[in-house]
Amino acid sequence: MEQTEQNRLVLTKCCNDGTRPVGPPRGGRKMNMQHFPRTSLAAKLPPFQAPPAPVFLVGLLLVCAVSITLLPLTMGIALLAAGAITIAVLIRPWVGLVALAIAIPWAAAWPLSVAGVALDGTDLLLVLTVAAWLAQGVVRRRIVVPRLPLIVPLLLFAGIQAVALVGAESYREGLPELLKWVQVLVLYVVVAAVLPKERAGWLVAGLLLAAVSQAVFGVYQFLNQTGPDEFVLMGRFLRAYGTFRQPNPFAGYLGLAAPLAVSLAIWVWSATMATRREPGRLAIDVVPRSWQQIALPLASVVICLGVLVSWSRGAWLALAAALLVVFLAHARRAAPALIVAAAALAWIMVIFGLTDLLPASISARIGDLGDYIGLVDVARTEVTGASFSVIERLAHWQAAINMWTDHPWLGVGPGNYATVYELYRLPRWQDALGHAHNVYLNIAGESGVLGLLGYLLLWAAGIWQALRSTASNRRFVAAVGAGVLGGLVHATVHNVFDNLWVQHIYLVLALMFGLLAVLNSDEIKS
């Protein structure tokens, strides 16, 4: 009786003080919390007295109201939306990740200039989200960084890039290239640090929504010939390029999202069949099951259609490989049958092409891929309208190889391909195009064999993390893992013919890596 009375008094005192009693959860069970091994960067920061929340919010709203009154309507609405997003991100930093996923393909359409530096909404959202994470850490007097499996490969690759930059001819061109991978590292850590596992579905929804909107815009361009004359096809259509200025990065961006959409479409239907008698929602969802059954397959079709209308041969080949990997991940027992079916489909495509059953434009487009395999002599091959794009790429591959041969260990410096291109180009090919149209040769030419090995190590570690996720007992986690794995396979293949790490597409990579880390947080060990 005395012990019970003492417990009651302690509990009453804790409640009156506004504190919580320390003790095990009810039933003596361990709480299921998202957990990473963590490293404390600042265990004891100096005290920070934040302004009262109402005062801060009222002040911010007054500034917005005055600005809307004084500025034009469009700019005022944009400022109000920016203020609302800022408040939401400062309160819940994970909201910034969802906004960032949506903004990545669209923000470049409205470029900004701050102090002479070219920026866009993606840059501002990234800075805001990182600042919100750090601000919350300062208020709590403790900033904690999860120990994640890809931190070491990312640090190694970025470090090699930094060393290679020392000998570069142009720091102005090299620093932005180095900053890309620093941003990937920072965003990867922030996703794992601020995204609650139960909110992971929102990040997935943001990634897919952005990809669907770009695909729809691309189909509109294709049908209405909205774009440059050099992208016109057959006099009636136009190669879709979205907001990416070129069809290949547009297709590469959609290729990262298409396998994720297809994998989740397979998951939602298989999960629905397994739980068809249970009402309500599935695990880690944003919308009810009935909506998902329609939305996810439709998103898959629309995104894949966007890749098709880009008219990018490398993207077509990469998407075929990615979807095969997704199907194999979902049906391991049916893997032999799927491989046989894929081989049969390839033979059917060949037969159709030989017998002119395929549209001439598509069969010719696919047939040109053979020129890459043959690796023709660029210097002696006659250039025609049909072979120009293939020969041009091969010429830039040779220029990158020449750079690598001349600087085998650390290359000519990250971002300096175009700067030194004149010294290594082949005759007749004066335009540097910005990169070598092959990520592996581009990295080898700019960062040498050390940079290439660092990139391949990072890529292998990312694929391994996605493979581990596909083996999860949680079906949603396994489906996301299969989708991310398919996206990585797409990038692996497509990057043989182009450089997809432009216009913030690399941040999609960071979001996907961070998403895997969050969903597998309980399985990460120190």
MOURFEN-V660064 format. One record per helix or strand. SS is the DSSP state (helix for helix, strand for strand). FROM is the first residue (numbers start at 1). TO is the last residue. If there is no record, write none. Layout:
BEGIN
ss=SS from=FROM to=TO
ss=SS from=FROM to=TO
END
This chain:
BEGIN
ss=helix from=2 to=17
ss=helix from=26 to=28
ss=strand from=38 to=42
ss=helix from=53 to=70
ss=helix from=73 to=91
ss=helix from=93 to=103
ss=helix from=107 to=110
ss=strand from=112 to=114
ss=strand from=117 to=119
ss=helix from=121 to=139
ss=strand from=143 to=146
ss=helix from=151 to=166
ss=helix from=171 to=194
ss=helix from=197 to=224
ss=helix from=229 to=231
ss=strand from=232 to=233
ss=strand from=237 to=238
ss=helix from=247 to=274
ss=helix from=289 to=309
ss=helix from=313 to=330
ss=helix from=335 to=354
ss=helix from=360 to=367
ss=helix from=369 to=374
ss=helix from=388 to=406
ss=helix from=417 to=424
ss=helix from=439 to=470
ss=helix from=475 to=494
ss=helix from=505 to=519
ss=helix from=521 to=523
END
